Amino acid sequence: MRIRKAVFPVGGLGTRFFPITRAIPKEMLGILDKPLIHYAFEEAVAAGIEQFILVTRHGKAAIEDYFDYMFSHRDCFSVKISSICYVRQNEPKGLGHAVLCARDLIGDEPFAVLSADDFIVGSKSCIGEMSEHYNGANMVATMEVDRSDVDKYGIIDVERKEGSVIFAKSVTEKPSVGAAKSNFAIIGRYLLSPEIFGVLENLSPGVNGEVQLTDALEKMISICGLEGFLISGKRFDCGSKEGLLAATLHVANCNSTLRYVIDRFIGERV
């Protein structure tokens, strides 16, 4: 099924990176020569996405300025991009609320959601691979995590697994280690039915007092189902300092002209 539109929630405060994120958006933090948001855009472009919707807030003008430049130099992307739009999220009320803010621009068609915090490296576009398997059920990118980390993620209760697709019986946002039904975690890539907007607008705040997208997905399992796609790439949590550093080292190590810096540093430390 063709996916034409993608939502990028970029309204978060980035508190784990204070003080630098008091001056620049966390999505503009760089991995070598490109900001995180650029990598997410490249992934969406590779998947054939044409319309880009950024859910933003005050203090995020650097993102708009960046893409003003990028879209005035069309050779920065290799395929047609029809539009980029910005929607304001006046206060950070959670991922579910951010997605709801894009409702009027999505209309009545399935759409993608990409979190720039989740940096995924692979031979194929993650959201592109998901689109190839999308059949109308809500779909989330999924990976196995250590049992000790399940309270950081939305966790799927697995009904069955067929190849790279997991069929969910239920999903729970940030369960305790003892209560988690599995260690299959949702990460920041989604393909969603437009019906989710009707669920989100009537959803009460969940974990951390926020409108949780996971809670809406849970309510929709009986309506259209929920599938988890096991990603083939390597994922880094760039919403943390450790993850951003690891991602930077990984990209540098894959670059023949920069790898020597890492090798030299290791040699000096031995």
TORKOLGU-414947 format. One record per residue (C-alpha): x, y, z; residue in one letter. Coordinates in steps of 0.2 Angstrom, whole numbers, plus 5000, padded with zeros to 4 digits. Layout:
BEGIN
+------+------+------+--------+
|    u |    v |    w | residu |
+------+------+------+--------+
|    X |    Y |    Z |      A |
...
+------+------+------+--------+
***
This chain:
BEGIN
+------+------+------+--------+
|    u |    v |    w | residu |
+------+------+------+--------+
| 5000 | 5000 | 5000 |      M |
| 5007 | 5017 | 4995 |      R |
| 5012 | 5028 | 5009 |      I |
| 5014 | 5047 | 5004 |      R |
| 5014 | 5057 | 5020 |      K |
| 5026 | 5056 | 5035 |      A |
| 5024 | 5065 | 5052 |      V |
| 5040 | 5070 | 5061 |      F |
| 5037 | 5074 | 5080 |      P |
| 5050 | 5087 | 5084 |      V |
| 5042 | 5097 | 5098 |      G |
| 5051 | 5088 | 5113 |      G |
| 5061 | 5098 | 5125 |      L |
| 5077 | 5088 | 5124 |      G |
| 5080 | 5089 | 5143 |      T |
| 5093 | 5075 | 5143 |      R |
| 5104 | 5087 | 5133 |      F |
| 5103 | 5103 | 5143 |      F |
| 5111 | 5115 | 5142 |      P |
| 5114 | 5114 | 5123 |      I |
| 5096 | 5111 | 5119 |      T |
| 5092 | 5127 | 5127 |      R |
| 5099 | 5135 | 5112 |      A |
| 5096 | 5122 | 5098 |      I |
| 5083 | 5108 | 5095 |      P |
| 5089 | 5091 | 5099 |      K |
| 5084 | 5085 | 5082 |      E |
| 5098 | 5097 | 5075 |      M |
| 5112 | 5088 | 5085 |      L |
| 5124 | 5081 | 5073 |      G |
| 5131 | 5065 | 5068 |      I |
| 5146 | 5070 | 5059 |      L |
| 5141 | 5083 | 5045 |      D |
| 5122 | 5080 | 5046 |      K |
| 5109 | 5083 | 5060 |      P |
| 5098 | 5069 | 5066 |      L |
| 5082 | 5076 | 5057 |      I |
| 5091 | 5075 | 5041 |      H |
| 5095 | 5056 | 5042 |      Y |
| 5076 | 5053 | 5046 |      A |
| 5072 | 5063 | 5031 |      F |
| 5084 | 5053 | 5020 |      E |
| 5075 | 5037 | 5026 |      E |
| 5058 | 5044 | 5022 |      A |
| 5064 | 5050 | 5005 |      V |
| 5071 | 5033 | 5001 |      A |
| 5054 | 5025 | 5005 |      A |
| 5045 | 5036 | 4992 |      G |
| 5038 | 5049 | 5005 |      I |
| 5032 | 5065 | 4996 |      E |
| 5024 | 5075 | 5009 |      Q |
| 5033 | 5080 | 5026 |      F |
| 5024 | 5086 | 5041 |      I |
| 5034 | 5092 | 5056 |      L |
| 5025 | 5094 | 5072 |      V |
| 5035 | 5108 | 5080 |      T |
| 5035 | 5122 | 5094 |      R |
| 5043 | 5138 | 5099 |      H |
| 5062 | 5137 | 5100 |      G |
| 5063 | 5126 | 5084 |      K |
| 5066 | 5139 | 5071 |      A |
| 5083 | 5131 | 5067 |      A |
| 5074 | 5116 | 5060 |      I |
| 5064 | 5127 | 5048 |      E |
| 5079 | 5137 | 5043 |      D |
| 5088 | 5121 | 5039 |      Y |
| 5075 | 5114 | 5028 |      F |
| 5072 | 5130 | 5019 |      D |
| 5090 | 5129 | 5013 |      Y |
| 5089 | 5110 | 5009 |      M |
| 5073 | 5112 | 4999 |      F |
| 5080 | 5126 | 4989 |      S |
| 5094 | 5115 | 4984 |      H |
| 5084 | 5100 | 4977 |      R |
| 5100 | 5091 | 4973 |      D |
| 5101 | 5087 | 4991 |      C |
| 5088 | 5074 | 4989 |      F |
| 5087 | 5062 | 4974 |      S |
| 5068 | 5060 | 4972 |      V |
| 5053 | 5072 | 4971 |      K |
| 5047 | 5080 | 4987 |      I |
| 5031 | 5089 | 4984 |      S |
| 5029 | 5099 | 5001 |      S |
| 5035 | 5101 | 5018 |      I |
| 5023 | 5108 | 5032 |      C |
| 5024 | 5114 | 5050 |      Y |
| 5011 | 5112 | 5063 |      V |
| 5013 | 5119 | 5080 |      R |
| 5012 | 5109 | 5096 |      Q |
| 5010 | 5122 | 5110 |      N |
| 5015 | 5111 | 5124 |      E |
| 5023 | 5094 | 5125 |      P |
| 5009 | 5082 | 5129 |      K |
| 5016 | 5066 | 5122 |      G |
| 5019 | 5057 | 5106 |      L |
| 5000 | 5053 | 5104 |      G |
| 4996 | 5072 | 5105 |      H |
| 5010 | 5076 | 5093 |      A |
| 5002 | 5064 | 5080 |      V |
| 4985 | 5071 | 5083 |      L |
| 4991 | 5089 | 5079 |      C |
| 4995 | 5083 | 5061 |      A |
| 4977 | 5077 | 5058 |      R |
| 4971 | 5090 | 5046 |      D |
| 4986 | 5088 | 5035 |      L |
| 4985 | 5069 | 5034 |      I |
| 4967 | 5068 | 5029 |      G |
| 4960 | 5050 | 5026 |      D |
| 4975 | 5040 | 5021 |      E |
| 4988 | 5029 | 5030 |      P |
| 5004 | 5038 | 5035 |      F |
| 5021 | 5036 | 5043 |      A |
| 5028 | 5043 | 5059 |      V |
| 5047 | 5044 | 5061 |      L |
| 5056 | 5049 | 5077 |      S |
| 5073 | 5057 | 5073 |      A |
| 5079 | 5051 | 5090 |      D |
| 5079 | 5033 | 5084 |      D |
| 5094 | 5033 | 5072 |      F |
| 5093 | 5017 | 5061 |      I |
| 5107 | 5012 | 5050 |      V |
| 5105 | 4998 | 5037 |      G |
| 5106 | 4993 | 5019 |      S |
| 5088 | 4998 | 5017 |      K |
| 5076 | 5012 | 5023 |      S |
| 5067 | 5005 | 5038 |      C |
| 5051 | 5014 | 5035 |      I |
| 5053 | 5008 | 5017 |      G |
| 5054 | 4990 | 5022 |      E |
| 5039 | 4992 | 5033 |      M |
| 5029 | 5000 | 5019 |      S |
| 5032 | 4984 | 5008 |      E |
| 5024 | 4974 | 5022 |      H |
| 5010 | 4986 | 5026 |      Y |
| 4992 | 4979 | 5023 |      N |
| 4981 | 4991 | 5033 |      G |
| 4984 | 4986 | 5050 |      A |
| 4994 | 4998 | 5061 |      N |
| 5012 | 4993 | 5060 |      M |
| 5027 | 4998 | 5072 |      V |
| 5045 | 4995 | 5070 |      A |
| 5051 | 4982 | 5083 |      T |
| 5067 | 4975 | 5091 |      M |
| 5071 | 4964 | 5105 |      E |
| 5079 | 4972 | 5120 |      V |
| 5086 | 4966 | 5137 |      D |
| 5073 | 4962 | 5149 |      R |
| 5080 | 4974 | 5161 |      S |
| 5076 | 4988 | 5149 |      D |
| 5057 | 4984 | 5145 |      V |
| 5051 | 4998 | 5156 |      D |
| 5059 | 5011 | 5143 |      K |
| 5048 | 5005 | 5129 |      Y |
| 5031 | 5000 | 5123 |      G |
| 5031 | 4981 | 5124 |      I |
| 5021 | 4969 | 5113 |      I |
| 5012 | 4954 | 5119 |      D |
| 5015 | 4942 | 5105 |      V |
| 5001 | 4931 | 5097 |      E |
| 5012 | 4924 | 5083 |      R |
| 5027 | 4928 | 5072 |      K |
| 5028 | 4925 | 5054 |      E |
| 5045 | 4930 | 5047 |      G |
| 5049 | 4948 | 5051 |      S |
| 5032 | 4952 | 5056 |      V |
| 5025 | 4950 | 5074 |      I |
| 5006 | 4949 | 5077 |      F |
| 5001 | 4958 | 5093 |      A |
| 4988 | 4952 | 5106 |      K |
| 4991 | 4968 | 5116 |      S |
| 5004 | 4982 | 5119 |      V |
| 5008 | 4991 | 5135 |      T |
| 5018 | 5007 | 5137 |      E |
| 5033 | 5005 | 5149 |      K |
| 5028 | 4990 | 5159 |      P |
| 5038 | 4985 | 5174 |      S |
| 5051 | 4971 | 5171 |      V |
| 5040 | 4958 | 5180 |      G |
| 5024 | 4963 | 5171 |      A |
| 5031 | 4964 | 5153 |      A |
| 5023 | 4951 | 5142 |      K |
| 5039 | 4950 | 5131 |      S |
| 5055 | 4959 | 5127 |      N |
| 5049 | 4965 | 5109 |      F |
| 5050 | 4983 | 5110 |      A |
| 5042 | 4997 | 5099 |      I |
| 5055 | 5010 | 5092 |      I |
| 5051 | 5026 | 5083 |      G |
| 5044 | 5021 | 5066 |      R |
| 5025 | 5019 | 5063 |      Y |
| 5013 | 5016 | 5049 |      L |
| 4996 | 5021 | 5055 |      L |
| 4978 | 5020 | 5049 |      S |
| 4970 | 5037 | 5049 |      P |
| 4956 | 5030 | 5061 |      E |
| 4969 | 5033 | 5075 |      I |
| 4965 | 5051 | 5075 |      F |
| 4947 | 5047 | 5082 |      G |
| 4955 | 5037 | 5095 |      V |
| 4968 | 5049 | 5100 |      L |
| 4956 | 5064 | 5102 |      E |
| 4946 | 5054 | 5115 |      N |
| 4961 | 5046 | 5124 |      L |
| 4965 | 5051 | 5142 |      S |
| 4983 | 5054 | 5147 |      P |
| 4993 | 5039 | 5152 |      G |
| 5011 | 5036 | 5158 |      V |
| 5019 | 5052 | 5163 |      N |
| 5003 | 5061 | 5161 |      G |
| 5005 | 5061 | 5142 |      E |
| 4994 | 5056 | 5128 |      V |
| 5003 | 5040 | 5123 |      Q |
| 5002 | 5033 | 5105 |      L |
| 5004 | 5016 | 5112 |      T |
| 4988 | 5017 | 5122 |      D |
| 4979 | 5021 | 5105 |      A |
| 4987 | 5007 | 5096 |      L |
| 4981 | 4995 | 5110 |      E |
| 4963 | 5001 | 5108 |      K |
| 4964 | 4999 | 5089 |      M |
| 4970 | 4980 | 5090 |      I |
| 4952 | 4974 | 5089 |      S |
| 4948 | 4986 | 5075 |      I |
| 4962 | 4984 | 5063 |      C |
| 4975 | 4974 | 5071 |      G |
| 4993 | 4978 | 5076 |      L |
| 5009 | 4971 | 5068 |      E |
| 5027 | 4973 | 5073 |      G |
| 5040 | 4974 | 5060 |      F |
| 5057 | 4967 | 5066 |      L |
| 5070 | 4979 | 5059 |      I |
| 5085 | 4973 | 5049 |      S |
| 5096 | 4988 | 5053 |      G |
| 5105 | 4994 | 5069 |      K |
| 5096 | 5006 | 5080 |      R |
| 5104 | 5019 | 5091 |      F |
| 5094 | 5029 | 5104 |      D |
| 5100 | 5046 | 5100 |      C |
| 5088 | 5054 | 5113 |      G |
| 5102 | 5050 | 5125 |      S |
| 5120 | 5055 | 5126 |      K |
| 5127 | 5037 | 5126 |      E |
| 5116 | 5033 | 5110 |      G |
| 5122 | 5049 | 5101 |      L |
| 5140 | 5045 | 5105 |      L |
| 5138 | 5027 | 5099 |      A |
| 5129 | 5032 | 5083 |      A |
| 5143 | 5045 | 5079 |      T |
| 5157 | 5032 | 5082 |      L |
| 5148 | 5019 | 5071 |      H |
| 5146 | 5031 | 5057 |      V |
| 5164 | 5037 | 5058 |      A |
| 5170 | 5019 | 5059 |      N |
| 5161 | 5016 | 5043 |      C |
| 5170 | 5030 | 5034 |      N |
| 5187 | 5025 | 5028 |      S |
| 5193 | 5043 | 5029 |      T |
| 5188 | 5045 | 5048 |      L |
| 5191 | 5027 | 5054 |      R |
| 5209 | 5031 | 5058 |      Y |
| 5204 | 5044 | 5071 |      V |
| 5195 | 5030 | 5081 |      I |
| 5210 | 5018 | 5078 |      D |
| 5222 | 5031 | 5084 |      R |
| 5212 | 5035 | 5099 |      F |
| 5211 | 5017 | 5104 |      I |
| 5229 | 5015 | 5101 |      G |
| 5234 | 5029 | 5113 |      E |
| 5222 | 5022 | 5126 |      R |
| 5230 | 5004 | 5126 |      V |
+------+------+------+--------+
***
